[in-house]
Amino acid sequence: MRISRALAALTAAAAVGAVSVPAALAGGMHPVLGARLAGMGEHGVVNLHLTAKPGKVCWAFDLPTTKGVTGTSIHAGSNRAVVLRLGTTYSAKGCTAAPAMVVEHLESSPGTYWVWVNTKGHPGDLRGKLFAGMAHM
């Protein structure tokens, strides 16, 4: 009898905890995304902070070198079209305006998008798939 009461109490506590999860996470929305970048013998990371309203994407790159980097962008898939350019030229940190629909798609299914770092010699020289959460070197 004591075990069943304890089990009932744990079940109730778990249910309360599940209800208190923020709506953005419970609905599968992820406002913080990361990607581990690799290519041409180099590695790096990028972290994105998304805000659907007013439609803003902010980024912070940690790259071993910025020599020759010409731009960065988010692509739909590893070899697909550009969804969003992260600035007009390369900047390690910054923000850009983005349509709310683009932000919502990034938040709801980050694994279908890739971040590319273009260099003078190779477009998409460094690239990595987005995931929910922060990336670390």
C-alpha positions as CSV (number, residue, x, y, z in Angstrom):
1,M,0.0,0.0,0.0
2,R,2.9,2.4,0.9
3,I,4.5,1.7,-2.5
4,S,1.4,2.4,-4.4
5,R,1.0,5.8,-2.6
6,A,4.6,6.6,-3.2
7,L,4.2,5.8,-6.9
8,A,1.1,7.9,-7.1
9,A,2.9,10.8,-5.5
10,L,5.8,10.5,-7.9
11,T,3.4,10.3,-10.9
12,A,1.6,13.4,-9.7
13,A,4.9,15.3,-9.2
14,A,6.0,14.3,-12.7
15,A,2.7,15.5,-14.2
16,V,3.0,18.9,-12.4
17,G,6.6,19.2,-13.7
18,A,5.6,18.4,-17.2
19,V,2.9,21.1,-17.1
20,S,5.4,23.7,-16.0
21,V,7.7,23.2,-19.0
22,P,7.7,26.5,-21.0
23,A,5.3,26.4,-23.9
24,A,8.1,27.1,-26.4
25,L,9.9,23.9,-25.4
26,A,6.8,21.8,-24.9
27,G,5.6,22.7,-28.5
28,G,9.0,21.7,-30.0
29,M,10.1,25.3,-30.5
30,H,13.8,26.0,-29.8
31,P,14.9,29.7,-29.6
32,V,18.6,28.8,-29.1
33,L,20.3,26.7,-31.8
34,G,23.9,25.6,-32.3
35,A,26.0,24.0,-35.0
36,R,29.4,22.3,-35.0
37,L,31.2,23.5,-38.2
38,A,33.8,21.4,-40.0
39,G,35.4,21.3,-43.4
40,M,38.8,21.6,-45.2
41,G,40.6,20.5,-42.0
42,E,39.0,23.3,-39.9
43,H,36.5,23.2,-37.0
44,G,34.3,25.9,-35.3
45,V,30.9,26.5,-33.8
46,V,28.1,28.9,-34.1
47,N,25.2,29.7,-31.7
48,L,22.0,31.3,-32.8
49,H,19.4,33.1,-30.7
50,L,16.0,33.5,-32.4
51,T,13.2,35.9,-31.8
52,A,10.1,35.3,-33.9
53,K,8.6,38.7,-33.0
54,P,10.0,41.1,-34.2
55,G,11.8,38.5,-36.5
56,K,15.4,38.6,-35.5
57,V,18.3,36.1,-35.7
58,C,21.5,36.8,-33.7
59,W,24.6,34.8,-34.0
60,A,28.0,34.2,-32.4
61,F,30.7,32.3,-34.3
62,D,33.8,30.8,-32.8
63,L,36.1,30.0,-35.7
64,P,39.8,29.2,-35.5
65,T,40.5,31.6,-38.3
66,T,38.6,34.4,-40.1
67,K,41.2,34.8,-42.8
68,G,39.4,34.7,-46.1
69,V,35.9,34.4,-44.7
70,T,33.5,36.2,-47.1
71,G,30.1,35.4,-45.6
72,T,27.8,33.1,-43.7
73,S,24.3,31.9,-44.3
74,I,21.7,29.3,-43.3
75,H,20.7,26.8,-45.9
76,A,17.7,24.4,-46.2
77,G,19.7,21.1,-46.3
78,S,23.4,20.6,-46.8
79,N,23.3,21.5,-50.5
80,R,20.1,23.5,-50.9
81,A,19.1,27.1,-51.2
82,V,20.0,30.0,-48.9
83,V,17.3,30.6,-46.4
84,L,18.9,33.5,-44.6
85,R,22.2,35.4,-44.9
86,L,23.9,36.2,-41.6
87,G,24.9,39.8,-42.5
88,T,26.2,41.2,-45.8
89,T,29.8,40.5,-44.9
90,Y,31.3,38.2,-42.2
91,S,31.0,39.3,-38.6
92,A,31.8,37.0,-35.7
93,K,28.8,38.4,-33.8
94,G,25.7,40.2,-35.0
95,C,22.0,40.2,-35.7
96,T,19.8,40.4,-38.8
97,A,16.1,40.8,-39.5
98,A,14.3,37.7,-40.6
99,P,10.8,36.9,-41.6
100,A,8.8,35.5,-38.7
101,M,8.0,32.4,-40.8
102,V,11.7,31.7,-41.3
103,V,12.4,32.0,-37.6
104,E,9.5,29.7,-36.8
105,H,10.7,27.0,-39.2
106,L,14.2,27.2,-37.8
107,E,12.8,26.9,-34.2
108,S,10.6,24.0,-35.0
109,S,12.9,21.8,-37.1
110,P,16.5,23.0,-36.7
111,G,17.9,19.7,-38.0
112,T,16.8,20.4,-41.5
113,Y,19.0,23.5,-41.8
114,W,22.7,24.0,-42.1
115,V,25.0,26.9,-41.5
116,W,27.6,27.6,-44.1
117,V,30.8,29.7,-43.8
118,N,32.0,30.8,-47.2
119,T,35.7,31.6,-47.9
120,K,37.3,33.2,-50.9
121,G,38.3,29.8,-52.4
122,H,35.3,27.6,-51.3
123,P,31.6,28.5,-50.8
124,G,30.4,26.5,-47.8
125,D,34.0,25.7,-46.8
126,L,32.9,25.1,-43.2
127,R,29.4,23.9,-42.6
128,G,27.3,22.2,-39.9
129,K,23.8,21.0,-39.2
130,L,21.8,23.1,-36.7
131,F,20.5,21.5,-33.5
132,A,18.5,22.7,-30.5
133,G,20.8,24.0,-27.8
134,M,24.3,25.6,-27.5
135,A,27.4,24.4,-29.4
136,H,30.7,24.4,-27.6
137,M,34.3,24.0,-29.0
